[in-house]
Amino acid sequence: MVLKFSMKDTIAAIATAPGVSAIGIIKISGSQALEIADRVFIAQSGVNPSQCKSYTVHYGWVVAGKNADKLAPSAPQSQKKIFSCKPACLKKNILDEAILTVMRAPKSYTREDVVEISCHGGYVAARAVLGVVLEKRCRLAEPGEFTKRAFLNGRIDLSQAEAVLDIIKAKTDSALKLGLQQLEGVFSRQINSLRDDIVKILALIEVQIDFPEEYSGDAGKKELCRGLEDIHSRLSCMLEEAKHGQVYREGIHVVICGMPNTGKSSLLNALLRKERSIVTSVAGTTRDIIEEVIDIKGIPVRIVDTAGIIEPRDLIERKAVKRSRQCIDSADLVIAVFDAARRLRADDKVLMRALVKKKKVVIAVLNKIDLKINIQQEEVTRRFPSCVALSAKKSKNINLLERTIVELVQTGRVALGESRSFINTRHQHVIAQAHRNLKSALCSLREDLSFEYVAQDIKDAVSCLDELLGKRFSEDVLDKIFNEFCIGK
């Protein structure tokens, strides 16, 4: 395949997030990394970076200007003298104090020579250092190019490269743990084990093709079927596990809805453990959706507080109510809030009927139990078995609501448990194709079709597993994966 960039290029980028920070890190990778470091960095020790051992750290200065390349002295003593005197030519060429780290190939992140310059953070210093580096036969890295080089140079496989992105995007401790498991190769080992078992079966079938006189009849056929059934079952488990991983990667979309002044915003604040929404006794205070992400028992929950479902009085309220209804339509889970201190009104009943008609997964919340309860609770629970009575204002029974959310996730939309891998959408698609190929092979085997048909389906399944790990890939697949990365990773 033809890559859009050259692996021979030396690349550089800022590896830290933009904005005010203590440190900014500029990463350089490629065959010219150490030579470039020699031209932009003067170590206090007087030793050029290209002369430094791998995994060593050096204090010094980043320099710029036409004569900067000539400033580096050849001996520590002369270096000490220069910086104690601070001649004008050196002062005006110093960009920043910095720490330089050397990591020589092949024992580096990219398996190339890598240099990291740690300078002061902020908006200016890191950009200035990067600018000097890019002037020295170096180009700006593309998004995810450092990790792409780690993959293309064989340090990690494609699923491990994707795990790097999962770790960066992790929203909860559980998501981080799963991403680290994948980076350590848990998923890769699973796939390689499956591949080895499939290849063994393929070898047996090819023996039958090449030496039909040695065909062992029904006994051999049953053994092949058992082997394929076992692998097919393991792939089925992985597809189920994919649903689990998807929840931890993307979370669930939860919408809080209800009539005005039922305490929706108070409930959001109670779940967040902070005041995010304005709360007043005036009905209709919330006139637009408010969205936050919270961690409930390790599950990222994207929770939305909507405007009250009312007959709109003006254009703004009309748009707010429309947005609320759109949010409800797209929600994985709806929390319908009712005022327990008053009896159900006609609008409450209309909302309940609408949610039942939409076949939404609903938790009914009877709010304001710190007041005298007047609501017809049986009428609510008849429609919504998952019902929690609480006081958002007093933060009473909020933990019960969180447990109910987790229980519905566990028993309804996804099958949670101890996942051993972090299967993303690409993995799911490729595993599903391998699953279909093995099912086709099983059908062909059971129907006594030619072994050539069985072998081809099995080869297609092996090809799918190779695609998972990046043993075979296309430029489009790589672009799609690595374009999601930030520049500098």
N, C-alpha and C positions, 0 to 999 in steps of 0.2 A: 504494500500500500504506500501511497505518497502522503507524507505528513505536510501540514501547512507551515510548519516551522522546521528549522534545522536543529538536530540534536548536537551539532558541532558548535552552535552559538553558546556564548556565555551569557547568562541571564541574571537579572537583579530585580529586586522589588522590596518595598517596605513590608515587613512581615507582621507589624503590629497595627492595631486599629487606629484610625485617624482620631485626632482630638488631643486634649490635654492629658498627658500621662508622664510618669516618671522616666520611662525609657522608650526609645524608638529603635527598632532593630531593622537593619538593612541586610538582606540575605543575597549573596552572590554565589552562583553555581555554574561550573563549567571548567573547561581546560585552561582558561585564562584567568580564573578567579584569583589565584595567588599573585600572578603578575600584576593584575589590576590593583590588588591590595597594596603591593609594593609602591605603586604610583600615587596612592591617595592617603596612605597611613604611615606615620612616623612613630615607631615604638620608643618609649622612654629607654628601653634597654639597648637601643641602637641596632637591633637585629631586624632584618627585613622579614615580613610575613612568609615569603617563599622559603626562608631558611628555618622556619619554626617547625617543630614536631607537631604531629596530629594530636588533637584534643588538648591544645594548650591555649591559654588566655593571656592577652597582652594589653597593657595600658599604654595609651599614647594620644596622638592628635590626628584628626582628619584635616588634610591640607588641600588647598585648591590654588589655581592660578597657573600662568604659563611656566613658571620656574618651579612649580611644586615638585615635579619629578626629580629635580636636582637637590632637593633639600635634605633628603635622607642621608645621614652620615654613615660612615663605614665602621665606626667603632663606638662602643658605649661611652667612652670618655668624652669623645668629641660631641656626642649627642647631649651628654649632661652639660657640657660647656655652652652649647648653643641655646639650650632652654633656660639655663640660669641667666644668660645675658639677654635673651629675648631680642634679637636684632629685629629691626623694622621689617626686613624682607620676610621674616618668619611670622611676625605678629599679623601682618595683613593677609597672610595665606592660611592661617588657622581658621577652620570652620567650627570645630567643636572638639572637646575632650571626648574620648571614646575608649571602649574596650573592644578588642578584636579577638575573635575565636577562630581557630583553624581546625578544619576537619578534612583530612585528606581522603581521596578515593582509595579503595572502594568502600571504606567504612564510614559512610556519611548517609544522610537522608536520601540523596539522589544517586548514590554510588559514583558521584563526581567529586572533584575538589570543591569544597564549600567553605566560604568565609562569611562570618556574621559580624557586623559592626554594630555595637550597642552604643548609641549616642543619647543625648538628652531627648526626652519626648516633647510633644507639642506639635504645633502646625508647621513650624518653620525648619527646625534643626534636621529632622529626618529627611524632609524633601530636599534640603540643601545637600546633604551627604549623598542621597540617591542621585541627584543631578550631576555631581562630580564623578560618581562611579559610571554613570551612563555615557560620560564623555570619553571613557577609556575602552573602546572596542567592546562594548557591552550593550545589550538591548534590554528593554523592559520585559519582564516575564508576562506571559499570558495568564488568564485566570486558571489556577490549579496546575500550572506547568511544572512546579517543583514536584508535586505528587505524581503528575503524569510521567516525569522522567524516572521517578522511583519505580513506577510500574514498568515502563519500557526497558529499563536497565535491569529488571528482574529482581529487585529487592522485595517487592510486594506483588501480590496478584491483584486482579481487578476488583474483587470483592473487598479486599483489604483497603484498596484506594478509596472505595466508596465509604468504608467505615470511617475514614478520616473526616469526611464531610458530615457523617452522622454524629460524630463526636463534637464537631464544631457547632452543629445545629441542635444538640441535645437540650431539651427543655426541663428534664427532670433527672434525678439521680439514677432512676431505673433505665432511662434512655441512654445515659452516659455509660452505664455498666454494660448494656447490650452492645453499644458501639465498640467499647474496649474489647469485649469478647470476640467480636468479629475481626478487629484489627490484630488480635493475638492469633487468629487463624482457626478459631473454633468452626466457623462456617466452612472455611476452605477444607479442613480435615474431613468434615461430613461429606462434602461433595467429592473429594478425592477417594474416600472410602466407597461411596456409591459407584463411582466411575470404575474403580478396580474390580468391584464385584460384577458390574455389567460386562466389562472386558473379559473376565473369566468365562462368563456364560457365552459371550460371542465366540471365544476361542473354541469352546466345545461344539458350538453349532458349525463353525467353519471346518472342524475336523469331520463332522458328518457330511458336509458338502464335498470335501476333498476325498474322503475315504468312506463312501456309502456302504461298503461291504462290512464296515465295523459298526454300523448302526445298531444300537442296543435295544431298539423297539420301544414298547410301552414304558418299560422301566426308565429308560433314558429320557423319554418324553416327559414323564412325570417329574423327574428330577429337574429338568429345565424349567418346567412350569412352576415348580415350587420356588426356584431361584428367582424367576421373573416376578412372581407374585410377592415375594418378600421385598424386592426392590421397589415394586409398584406401591406397596403399602407404605414404605418409608418415605417415598415422594409424596404420598397423600398426607402423611403426618406433617411434612414440611409445608405443604400448602395451607393446612389448618393453622400452623404456627405463624404463617405469614400474616394472618389477620391480627394475631397478637402483636407482632412487631409493628404493624401499621399503626396500631393504637398508640404505642409508645413513641413512635416517630412523629406522628401528626396530631395525636390527641383526639378528643371527641368534641363535637360542637354542641354546646348546651345553650339554650335560650330561656331566659326568664320572661314570662309574659303574665298578663292579667289586667284587671280593670285598674283605673287610676286610684291611687291612694290605698292600695292593698299592701304596700310595703316592699315592692320589688327592688327599689334602690337600696333600702335598708338591708335586704337580704344579700344583695351583691356586696355591700360593704362588710357584712358579717362574714361572708365566705372569704373575702380578701383579707380580713383582719385589719382593714384600714378604711378611711373615709374616701371613697373614690367618686361616688355619686352624691349630688346635692339632695338632701332629704328635708322636706318641709311638710306641713300639714295641708298645703295647697294641692289639690288634685291637678295632675297634668304637669308637674314640675319637670319631669324628664320628657323632653320633646324630640329626642334623637337617640339612636342606639349608642350604648357605651360598651366597649369590648375590652376584656382583660384575659390573660392566660394564668391559670393557677395550677398548682400541683396537688392532686388529691390522691393520697396513697400511692404515689409514684406514677399516676396517670396524668398527662397534661390535659387540662380541660380549658378549651377556649369558650369562655362564658360571656354571654351578651345580655345586657339589661336593655329591654325595649321600652318604647313609649307605651302608655296605657292604650288598650284597644277601646276606643270611644268613637262616637259619632263626631267627626272633625268639625271644629268651629271656624277654621280658617285654612289658608293654603299650607301653612307650615305644619299644622296638625294633620292635614290630609296626607302630606308626604311622609310624616313621621309614622302614621298608622300603616301606610302602605309598606314602608320599610320593615315595620314590626312583623307584618304578615309574611313578607318575603323571608325574613329570618326564621320564622316558625317553619315555613315550608322546607328550608334547607337544613334544619336542625337534626342532629342525631338523637337528642334527648330534649324534652321540653319540661321546664319547671313552671307549672301553672299555679300562681299565687292567689289565694282567696283570703278575704278579711274574715277571720273567725269571730270577730266581735259583732258582726251583723249577719242577718239572714241573706241567703243567696238572692241575687237580683236577676232580672230578665237577661241582662248583658252577660252575667256570669254563666248562665245556662246556655246562652248562645255560643260562648267560647268553648264550653265543655263539649257540646254537640259537634262543633267544628273540629276540635282535636280528635274526637272519636272517629269522625268521618275521614279525616286525613290519615288515620291509623298510625299516629305518632306514639312513640314511647314517652309516657308522661309520668312525672312525679307531681302529685297534688300537694301543695304546701298550704296548710291552714295556719296563717300567720296571726300574730297578736294574741297568743294564748295567755299573755300576762294580763289581759283584760277579761271581762266576763264573756264566756263563749255562747254565741247565739246561732251559729251556722248549723245547717242541717247536714251533719257529718256523713250520715248514711247515704245521702244522695250523691255526695262526692265520691265516697269509696266504692259505691256501686259501679261507677264509670271508671274510676282509677284506683285499682287495688294498691298501688304504691302511693301511700299517703303519709305525710309527716306533719305532725302538729308542732309548731315552734314559735319562738318569739325572736324575730330578727333584731329588734331594738335591744333586747336583753341578752342576745347571743345564746339563747337557750335552745338545746336540741340541734344546734348546727352540726355537731359531730354525727348525729343520727342521720341527717340529710346527706352528709358526705358518704357515710357507710351505705346508704341506699343507692347512691349514684354508682359506687363501686360494685355493689351486688348486681345492679342491672347490667352493667358492662360485662361482668363475669358470666352472667347467665343468659344474657340476651344478645347483644350485638357482636361481641367477640368472646373467644375462649381464652381466658387468661391462665397463667400458670408459670412455671419456671421455663422460660424460653431459653434455648441453647444457641440461638442464632438471631440475627437481625435482618430478616428478609425484606428487601424493599420491592417496589413495584416491578423493576426490571427482573430481579431474581424470580419473582412470582410468575411472571410471563414465561420466562425460559424454563422454569421447573414444570410449569403446566404443559408446555410443549413436549418435554421429555416424558412426562406422565402419559400423555396421549400416545407417544411413540411406543412405549412399553406395553400399553394396553392393546395397541394394534398388533404388536409382536405376539402377545399372549393369544389373541383371537386367531391369528394365523397358525400358531402352533397347535391350538386345540382343534382347529378345523382341518388339520393335516395338509396345509398348503406347503408348497416347496420351501425348503430351508433358506433359499435365497431371499424370499420375502421377509422371513423372520429376521435374518441377518441385517437386511437393509434398515428395518425399523430400529433395531438395536444400535446400529451405527449412527442413525439420526439422533438417538437419545444421547449417545456418547458425545456427539458433536454439540448438543445443547449444553451439556455439563462443561465442556471445554470453553464454550462461550461465557458461561458464568464466571469462570476464573480468569478469562482473558487469554487463554491459550490460542484462541482464534478470535479476532475482533475486526470491526470495521472502523474507519475514521469517523463515520457518523455517530457510532456508539460512544467513542471516546469524547467527541465534541459535546455530546449531550450530557455526559457524566461530568466532565471537568469544567464545562462552562458554568456550572452551578457553584464552583469554588470561588473564593475571593482571590484577588491578585496577592501573591506572597505566600501561598500555601501549596 
